[in-house]
Structures are given as C-alpha cells and as structure tokens.
Amino acid sequence: MKKIKVILDVDTGVDDATALCHILNDPHFDIKLITVARGNISLANAVRNTCHLIDLFHKNIPVVAGYQERFSNSTEDATFLHTKEGLGGYHPPKTTITKPIKKDCADAVYEILKAYPKQITMLMITPHTNLAHLFVKHPDAKDLIKRIVMESGAPNGIKANPNYCSFNIRVDAPAFKHTIDSHLPVVMIPSNIGRDIAYLTEKDVEKVENMNDTGRFMSKTYETYWEPNYEDKRIACNDLAAIFYIRYPRLFKFKRANIEVNTDTGKITAHYNRNGNFKVAQTLDRKKFIKIMFAHLKQLNGFEIPEIHNPEYAKKQKYETFKSVSQKGKSSAKKSAGKKSKSTSKTGTKNKTTTKSTKKA
C-alpha cells in the first residue's frame, strides 16, 4: 500500500479532534509532521490538545508549535463553540507525555519538504498563518509542495448565511493571500460542505456515542459544538470532510476556479473557469460520507474512558481527564477503579453520568 505523505496543520478544537481520531489511525496516511496554528483557541491549548490526542492513541508523530503572530490584526477565536480549553465537554489534562519539538515551525516544515520534494500534501484545516510564514521565510518551499488541501472558504456562503465569511479565512485573510499567490494546486473544501452536507444529526451523535469509547470521547467534545443559526441540531464535520477528500475523492464534485480574497473582510470570490488552480468542492455524497465515517469509527477503539466504566471515578475526578490505555495506564485505572468501588459500593447507580449532548451553542 502506497501511503499518502502529509503535513497536517491543526488548531485542535472539537472538529480537529474528530479529524485527528480518524487520520491518526488511518494506515493510508504517512503523517510526517503536525503543525499547530492559533485559530479556534489559544496556541498553547491547541498544542496541548494535539499532543493529548497523540498520547491517547499511542502514536509517535512530531508536533511543532506554529506562530502566535498573524498577518492580520484579528484577535478572533472560536472559544464560544469549542470552549477555552478547546475540547467542548471533555476536559483535557494540563500536561501530556508527547511534547512539541523545539524547532521553528517554518524550518521544521521546510526540512521535510526538502527531504520529500513534490511528495507532500499540505493538509490545512486551519487559518493559513503557518503556511504564510513558511512562504515568507522559505520562498522556494512552494516549489517543493505537491499540493494543498484546505478546509475553509465560503464562495457561496452557507445555508444559514449566504454572506458567510469562513472563520479560517477571515481571522488571517492576508495569510490566505500568500496561499493564492503561491499558484500551487489547491483543493478547497468550503465551509458549506461541512455545515450543510457532511454534518451529524442528533441521532447520528447518539449512534457515535454508543459505538465505542472513541465515539464516547467524540460525543463528549460535541456537547458545546452544536452548529449555531440552524433550526435543527447538527455537528459540522468540516475538517473530517477535508481528510475524506484525500482518501475518497470520488465522494465530491468540483469546479475549477481562480480565487480572490478581500484581505480586510476575509470574503472570497471564486471565478470559475477550466484553468483555475483551485478545485472548489460543490457537493458530496452525504449518504456515503456518513456510511464511511461510521465504518472508520467502528475500528477506532484505541483507548478507554474510565468515566464510561466507573461512574464514581468520573464524579470524584470531575472529568479532569480520561486515561489512555497503555499497560501502565490500564493498571493505574483499574487500581483507581478498585479502590473507589470499595468506598462507593453503597451509592448504587443514582450518580451514573452520561455523555449525551444537551447544549446548543
């Protein structure tokens, strides 16, 4: 099996966490590096969350912190959806086993591009801040990149707002201008794909929750992430859609375009033509997308959540964290569960916790 070499740029909030659960465990991907951007939440928390996901699945993938400085003056984030910590109703630990490597982000990316010229897909599910810094510091990097696959952009708006400007573009529109000016081949999975087509219904989320412990983790993060301004309750799968494009491109239909961006507002305009260097997704097969997503999730049983197996643990720890399943982690979790069950055996099941989503942002 020929693996797809990628450098993944994340700003790990709820949607990134779901995407990471899938891509970290997909043997078709060869993730050379994960770079972390300032976007949904603070850079520090995004780095911590990324390292925590790697810990949970026992992976050995280098992580590097990106840049605090945007090319715009925007200070906007999306903590109202993701929470300050970034993972919705799930409370990550304060420290992680995995630590970010101590390198400048642009230099770390450049080293890999030099080692694998024209072989790397830049998978951007973030504002383009880190990529722009790369192009500024190493202008020849654009000659080494195979292609860019990006989640964001809204040339046609979204159903809830025809004039919508994509978060990942508007918070650092000048950075995205560097992507346009690179003239690289770019695949754009716009915001309307994740929000209007590739989304989870309330029933889908219940199915996710009941699938396995990875699903319960996802469901816990979704508690604050219900899409605002829609009449129904839905969880947008923007970032996962971008990953699924790489694996299942036939799910999508595209039009080629040249893209312009207003660097003040972040509004983008697509000029559709056969020679455009952007491939802009117009739609996808929702039924197949959901079917594939659940097929993937069925296999993602990489860690246990003590809350699910010992409600009293969760109550006393106040969801401080969920332990990963290394042999050491299993042993400590079982010992903790055993000690607590002796002292709480009379409590019955009245205090049983659930991960059912109840809040709409």
N, C-alpha and C positions, 0 to 999 in steps of 0.2 A: 504494500500500500504506500503510495507516494503521499507524504504528508504536506500540508499547506503551511508554509512558513509565514508567521505573522509577528508583528509588534503590535501589541494591544494597548490602546490609550484609554484609561478609565478615570472616572471621578466617583468612586464607588459609593453610590447611594443604593436605593432599593432596586431600580431596574438594572443597574450594573451588577448587583449581587446575583440576581437571577441569571443574567447573561454569563457571569463567571461560573456559576454552578454547572452550566451546560458546557462551556468551552473548555474549562479545566479538565473535564472528564471525557472529552471527545478525542479519541485516538487519531482522528484525521488531521488534527492541528498540531503543529510544532511551534509552540509559543516561545520565541527567542527572548522576549523581554516584555514586561508590563510597565508602562509609564503611567504616572498618576497626575491628573490635572486638577486645578482648582475650578470647580464648577458647581455641582449640586450642593456641596458642603465645603467646609474648610479643607485646605490641602492636607493638613495634619491628620484629620479624621478620615479622609479618603484613603490616605496611605495606610493608616491603621486597619481600616476595614478590608482593604485589599490583602494585606498580609494575613489577616484573620481568616479570610476565605481560603487562602493557600494552606494555612495551618489545618483547617477543618478537613481538607481533602488530602493532606499529606503530600503536597506537591513540592517540587524543587525548581522553581522558576524565579529568576531575578526580578526584583521590583526596584524602580528608581523614582524618587520624588521629582515632579516637574517644577514649574515655575510659579511663584507667588504673583509675579508681575504680569498683568495682562497688557495687551497692546491698546486696550480701551481704558476708559476711566470708570467703567461699570464695577460696582461692588455687589451686584445682584447675585443671590444664590437661590436655592430651591428647598431650604430647610422647612418651609411650611408644609411640604409634602413628605420629605424624607426624614425630618426631624434633625436636630442639631448633630446628633451622633451619626445620622445618615442611614440607619437601617430600620426605619419605621418602628414597629413594636418590639423589635429584637434589640437587646442591649449588649453590644459587643464588649469584650474585655478591654481593660485600659492598656494592657501590654500584649505583645504577640511573640511567638517563637521566631517567626520569619521577620527579618529586619531589612529595610531598604538598603541597597548597596550605596556606598558613599562615592558617587560619581555625579558629575554634571549631567543632566538629563540629555541634552543635545549630543554631548560627547559619547554617552553610552549608546544612544541610537546610532550614531554615525559609525561607531566601531562595528556594529552588527551589519549595517548596510555595506560597509567596505568588505566584510567577510563573505557576504552573500549578495553580490551585486545583481540587481534586477530579479531577485528571487523573493523579496519580502513584500507582503501586503501590509500596508499601514491601516489598521482597523481602528477607526476613530469613533468612539461613542461618547464624545466629549466636546467642549469648546476646543478650538484648534490652536490654543495658546502654545502648547508644547511643540507642535509641528511648525508653527511660525518661528519660534525660537531656533529650531533646527535649521530652517532655511536661511535665517539671518546669520547664524554662526558658521554654518557649513553650506554655502550656496550650491556646491556641487552635489549635495545629498539628493536633490531632485533627479539627478541623472542615475542614481543607484536604486531608486524605488520602483518596484514593479507596478504598483497601482495603489490607490487609496479607496477604501470602502468606508463610508461615513454614514452615521445615523444623525440626521438633523436636516434642517432646511424645510421650508413650507411654501414653495412657489404657488401652490393653490390653496393655502390655508388649511384649516381643519373644519369638520362639520360644525363644531361648536363656535367657531370664529373664523370666517373667511379671510380676515385680515391678520390672522395669527402670524407672529414672527417667532421662529424657533428659538428656544432658550439657548441651545448650544451655539447658535449663530449670534444672537443679539448681545450676549454678555461679552463677546470679544469679536465683533464684526471685522475690525482691522486684521485680526489674526486669520480669519477665514479668507480675507482678500489675498493673503500670501498663498493660500492653497489654490485659489483661482489663478493667480499669476504664475504658478509653477507650471501650468499647462500639462500637468500629469493626467493620465486617465483616472477619472473619479466615478465611483458608483455612489449615488445618493439615494439613501432610503429615507424619504421625507417623514416629517412628524405625523402626517395624516395616516401613513401606513400603520404605525403602531397604535395610534389612538382610535382610528375609525375602522380598521380591518383586523389587525393582529392584536386583539385585546382579549382579556379573560373576563367572562361574565361572573356574576356572583356564584352561580352553580359550578362554573369551571374552578373557581378558587376553592370551593368546598371539596371538589374532586382532588385538586392539588394537595390540600391539607390531609386528606385521607390516603394518599398514595404511599407515602413513606416518610421517614424523618427529614429527608431533604425537602420534601413538599411541605412538611410542617414548619420547617425553617422559613421557606419562602412565604408561606401564609402568614407567619408572624410578622415578617417585614411588611407585608401588604396592608397591615392594619391602618396605616396613615396614608396609604398611597392611592386611594380611590380617586379616579380622574375627576377634577372639578369641572363644572359647567356642562355636564352631560345629564340627561334626565335619568338614565339608568346607572347602576353601579358597574364600573368597569376598571380593570387594571391594564394600563397601556404596556405593551411589550415592544417598545421602540428598539431597545438595544439588542434584544434577542432576535428581532427581525433582521438586523444587520448581520449577525452571526449566521443566521439561517440562509441568508443570501449566498454566503460563501460556500456553504455546504449544499444548498438546494436552489440553485439559481433559477431553475425552471418553475419554481413557485411564483415568480414575479413576471410582470410585463413592464417594459421600459419604453421611454422615448429619449432620444439623444437631444442635448441642449447645450448652449453656452449659458453660463450663469453670471449674473451681475449681483453685487451686494451694495446696499446703502450702508456705508460704514458708520453712519450716525444712528440709524434705527435698527439695523440688522435685517431689514426686509430684503429678500432676494427675489430676483426676476429671472425666469427661465425663458430663453429664446430658443424654441425648439427648431432643430434642423438636423439633417442627417450627419453633418460633420462635427457636431458638438463633442467636446471631450468629456462632458458629463453624461452618464447614463442615469436618468431620473426615473425611479420606480413609480409607476402609475397605479398599480394594484397588485394583489397577490391572491392566491387560492387559500381563503381562510380555513376551509374545511380540512385541507391537507396540512396546513400550518399547525392547527390545533392537534391533529392526529399525530404528527411527528413530534410535537412538543411533549405530549404525554408518553409516547414511546421512549423518548430520551429520559424523561423523569423517572420512569419505571426502573431504570437501571442506575439511578443516582442515589444509592444508599450508602454513601461514603462515611457518614458519621451519625452518632446517636445524640439525641437531645434529652438530657436527664429529666427535664420537665415532663416529657411525654410518659416516661416510665416510672417516675417517682414524684407525684404532685406535691408532696410535702417539701421536697428539695427545692422545687421552684418557689414555693411560698416563702420559705425561710431565706433563700438567696435573692428574692425579689428580681428574678430574671437577670441576675448580674451577668451571667454568661452561660453558654452551653459548651460542654466539654467535647473535645474531639476524641475520636476512637483510635488512639494508639494503644499499645498494650498497657502502657503506663496510665493513659487516660482512662481506659476501661477499668483497670484495677482500682484507681482512686475514686472513680464514680461509683463502683459497686460498694466499696468500703463506706463511702459517704452515705449511700442509699441505705446500707445495712444498719449503720449507726442511727440514722434518723428514723428508720422504720420502727426500731425498738421503742424510742421515746414518743412516737406519734401513732402507735398502732391503735389507740382508742379513738382516734379522730374520725375513723370511717372514711366516707367518700364525700362528705359535705364540702370540703375545700378543694375539690378537683378543679384544675384550671383547664382552660381551653384556649385555642389559638384562633377562634373564629373572628373574622373581621367585623367590626361594629361601627367604625368611624369613617365618615366620608369627608375628605378634605374640601 
